[in-house]
Amino acid sequence: MSDPLVLTLSCTDRPGITARVTSFLFESGSNILEAQQFGDRAANAFFMRVEFDPGETGREEIREGFAPLATEFGMDWKLALRDRPRRVMIMVSKFDHCLADLLYRWRIGEMPMEPVAIVSNHPREAIEHTPLGDIPFHHLPITKDTKGEQEAQVRELAERYDAELVVLARYMQILSDEQAAHFAGRCINIHHSFLPGFKGAKPYHQAYERGVKMIGASAHYVTADLDEGPIIHQAAEPISHADSPEELVRKGREIESRVLAEAVRLHLEERVLLNGQRTVVFRS
């Protein structure tokens, strides 16, 4: 078998899209391994993800052959290698549980990524319990007066390392509108709440004061609207009146790590397609 390819596409919905796409792949000598599709009737939009073995046909030949079909249907499309690890830059502050979880999953071969850099607004000692190995670490402190300069440094690092995805693994700084726009569609954040609700400082203490019976976490793409970006993955867990704020924090750490890891995996495997303020997620 050749290296599998993944074709993702979206366009205005109309009859015959699936038939034309699958017929093209068949005629090119490809073997479809997995195919999923979704028609959003409200938006009259069509979304599709196809994983396939191209056989003897090269990736560029597939790309050139598919281009006229994509133009005919007005598709927004992408053709990617399935098994190539994506280059990821991870940003973190003092809470390193999400970072540690991502690196562990990467080291055991569960996360298809290549961590190219760790960036923090705190010194390396703030996350001393998480082994980074040979991954470059960059301490970029930030203040109100230096925010623009620091964000420019972040963009420079992302370009230097050719980062395809930026992950905010409990990076406790609000990105400027400029920064959010620069990384649009390739920056994932973990929000320590089952959005929407309990924004700001000490969310678990807010939840405790309100006597909630569920806590959760949401992973979403970063946009200029704080914590309002398209949601990729969420999870929640029941709690009781007997749980202290410290217990909620402990349970929250586990949920946050799990939710962020799943969102990153889905993105890296080309399973997330943007649909306005929402996402279409083709799960495995």
C-alpha positions in Angstrom: 0.0 0.0 0.0 1.0 3.6 -0.6 0.9 6.2 2.1 -2.8 7.0 2.7 -4.1 10.4 1.7 -7.0 12.4 3.2 -9.3 14.5 1.0 -11.5 17.0 2.9 -13.9 19.3 1.2 -16.8 21.6 1.7 -19.1 23.4 -0.8 -22.7 24.3 -1.5 -24.8 21.2 -1.4 -26.2 19.8 -4.6 -26.9 16.4 -6.1 -24.1 14.2 -7.3 -21.1 15.4 -5.2 -20.5 12.1 -3.5 -20.8 10.1 -6.7 -18.5 12.4 -8.6 -15.8 12.3 -5.8 -15.9 8.6 -5.4 -15.9 8.0 -9.1 -12.9 10.2 -9.5 -11.0 8.2 -6.9 -12.0 4.9 -8.4 -10.9 6.0 -11.9 -7.6 7.2 -10.5 -6.9 3.7 -9.2 -7.4 4.7 -5.5 -9.0 2.5 -2.8 -11.2 4.2 -0.4 -10.4 3.2 3.2 -12.9 5.5 5.1 -15.5 8.0 3.9 -17.8 10.3 5.8 -20.1 13.1 4.7 -22.6 15.5 6.1 -25.2 17.8 4.5 -26.1 20.8 6.5 -29.7 21.5 5.3 -30.0 24.8 7.2 -26.8 26.2 5.6 -27.2 24.3 2.3 -23.6 23.2 2.8 -21.9 19.8 2.1 -18.9 18.4 3.9 -16.9 15.3 3.2 -13.8 13.5 4.4 -12.3 10.6 2.4 -9.2 8.6 3.4 -7.8 6.5 0.6 -4.9 4.6 -0.7 -3.8 6.2 -4.0 -2.2 3.1 -5.3 0.3 3.9 -8.0 -1.0 7.4 -8.5 1.1 10.1 -7.0 -0.2 12.8 -4.7 0.4 15.6 -7.1 -1.3 13.7 -9.9 -4.3 13.2 -7.7 -4.3 16.9 -6.8 -4.0 18.0 -10.4 -6.7 15.6 -11.5 -9.2 16.7 -8.8 -8.7 20.4 -9.3 -11.2 20.7 -12.2 -13.9 18.8 -10.2 -13.3 21.1 -7.2 -13.6 24.2 -9.4 -16.8 22.9 -10.9 -18.5 22.5 -7.5 -16.8 25.5 -5.9 -15.1 23.4 -3.3 -12.9 24.5 -0.4 -10.7 21.5 -0.3 -7.5 20.0 1.0 -5.4 16.9 0.2 -3.1 15.8 3.0 -0.9 12.9 3.9 -2.6 10.8 6.5 0.4 9.5 8.5 2.7 12.5 8.4 3.1 14.0 11.9 2.0 17.7 12.0 4.4 20.3 13.4 2.9 21.6 16.7 3.9 24.6 18.9 2.5 24.4 22.4 2.0 27.4 24.6 1.6 27.1 28.4 1.7 29.1 31.6 2.0 27.6 35.1 -0.5 24.8 34.9 1.2 22.1 32.9 -1.2 19.1 33.2 -2.4 19.5 29.6 1.1 19.9 28.3 2.3 16.8 30.2 -0.6 14.8 28.8 0.0 15.8 25.2 3.7 15.0 25.4 3.0 11.6 27.0 0.5 10.7 24.3 3.1 11.8 21.7 5.9 9.8 23.3 3.8 6.6 23.3 2.8 7.1 19.6 -0.8 8.0 20.3 -0.6 11.6 19.1 0.4 12.2 15.4 2.4 15.3 16.0 5.9 16.6 16.2 6.2 19.1 19.0 8.6 21.7 17.6 8.6 24.2 20.5 7.2 25.0 23.9 6.5 28.7 24.6 5.6 30.1 28.0 5.1 33.4 29.6 6.8 31.9 32.7 10.3 30.5 33.2 11.1 26.9 32.7 11.0 26.3 36.4 7.3 26.9 36.5 6.7 23.6 34.7 9.7 21.7 36.2 7.7 18.5 36.7 7.1 18.0 33.0 10.1 16.6 31.1 10.6 18.4 27.8 13.5 16.4 26.5 15.1 18.1 23.5 12.0 20.2 22.6 13.1 23.8 22.5 11.7 25.9 25.3 11.2 29.7 24.9 10.4 32.0 27.8 8.5 35.0 26.5 7.3 37.1 29.4 4.4 39.5 28.8 3.0 42.6 30.3 0.3 45.0 29.3 3.0 47.3 27.7 4.9 44.5 25.9 1.9 42.4 24.7 2.4 43.5 21.0 6.1 42.8 21.0 5.6 39.4 22.7 2.9 38.3 20.3 5.2 39.3 17.4 7.9 37.0 18.9 5.3 34.2 19.1 4.5 34.7 15.4 8.2 34.7 14.5 8.7 31.4 16.4 5.7 29.8 14.7 7.2 30.8 11.3 10.7 29.7 12.3 9.6 26.3 13.4 7.1 26.0 10.5 4.3 25.2 13.0 1.1 24.0 11.5 -0.8 24.1 14.7 -0.6 26.2 17.9 -2.0 24.6 21.0 -2.9 26.8 24.0 -2.4 24.2 26.8 -3.7 26.3 29.6 -1.8 29.4 28.3 -3.4 32.0 30.6 -3.2 35.0 28.3 -5.8 36.5 26.1 -4.7 36.8 22.5 -5.1 40.1 20.7 -7.5 40.3 17.7 -4.5 40.5 15.5 -3.0 37.3 17.0 -6.2 35.4 16.8 -6.7 36.4 13.1 -3.1 35.4 12.3 -3.6 31.9 13.7 -7.2 31.5 12.5 -8.2 27.9 12.0 -4.8 26.6 13.4 -4.9 27.5 17.0 -6.7 25.4 19.6 -7.5 26.5 23.2 -8.8 24.5 26.2 -11.3 26.4 28.2 -11.8 25.2 31.8 -15.6 25.3 31.6 -18.4 23.6 29.7 -19.0 26.6 27.5 -20.7 28.9 27.9 -20.4 29.9 31.6 -18.1 30.6 34.5 -15.6 32.7 32.5 -12.7 34.4 34.1 -10.7 33.6 37.2 -11.3 30.5 39.5 -14.1 28.9 37.4 -14.2 25.8 39.7 -14.7 28.1 42.7 -17.5 29.8 40.8 -19.0 26.5 40.1 -18.7 25.5 43.8 -20.5 28.7 44.9 -23.3 28.1 42.4 -23.7 24.5 43.5 -23.5 23.0 40.0 -23.9 19.3 39.5 -21.7 19.1 36.4 -18.3 20.4 35.5 -16.6 20.2 32.1 -14.2 21.6 29.6 -14.3 22.8 26.0 -11.7 22.8 23.3 -12.2 25.3 20.5 -10.5 27.2 17.8 -9.3 30.6 18.9 -11.1 33.7 17.5 -11.2 37.4 18.4 -14.3 36.7 20.5 -13.0 35.4 23.8 -13.9 31.8 24.4 -16.5 31.9 21.6 -14.6 30.1 18.9 -15.9 27.0 17.0 -16.0 24.1 19.5 -14.2 21.0 18.5 -14.8 18.7 21.6 -16.4 18.9 25.0 -16.8 16.7 28.0 -18.6 16.9 31.4 -18.6 15.0 34.6 -21.2 14.8 37.4 -20.2 16.2 40.8 -22.0 16.3 44.1 -22.6 18.7 47.0 -19.7 16.9 48.9 -17.0 18.0 46.4 -14.8 20.8 47.7 -13.3 23.4 45.3 -10.0 21.4 45.5 -11.9 18.3 44.4 -13.4 20.2 41.5 -9.9 21.4 40.4 -8.6 17.8 40.6 -11.4 16.5 38.5 -11.2 19.5 36.1 -7.5 18.8 35.4 -8.3 15.3 34.2 -11.2 16.5 32.0 -9.2 19.4 30.5 -6.3 17.1 29.5 -8.6 14.5 28.0 -10.7 17.1 26.0 -7.7 19.0 24.7 -5.9 15.8 23.6 -9.0 14.6 21.7 -9.5 18.0 20.0 -5.8 18.1 18.9 -6.0 14.5 17.6 -9.1 15.2 15.6 -7.5 18.3 14.1 -4.2 16.5 13.3 -6.1 13.7 11.5 -8.0 16.2 9.4 -11.3 15.3 11.0 -12.5 18.9 11.7 -14.1 21.1 9.1 -15.2 24.7 9.9 -18.8 25.4 9.3 -19.2 29.1 10.2 -19.2 29.4 13.9 -19.6 25.7 14.3 -17.5 22.6 13.3 -18.2 19.4 11.5 -16.3 16.6 13.2 -15.9 13.3 11.4 -14.9 11.0 14.3 -13.0 7.7 13.8 
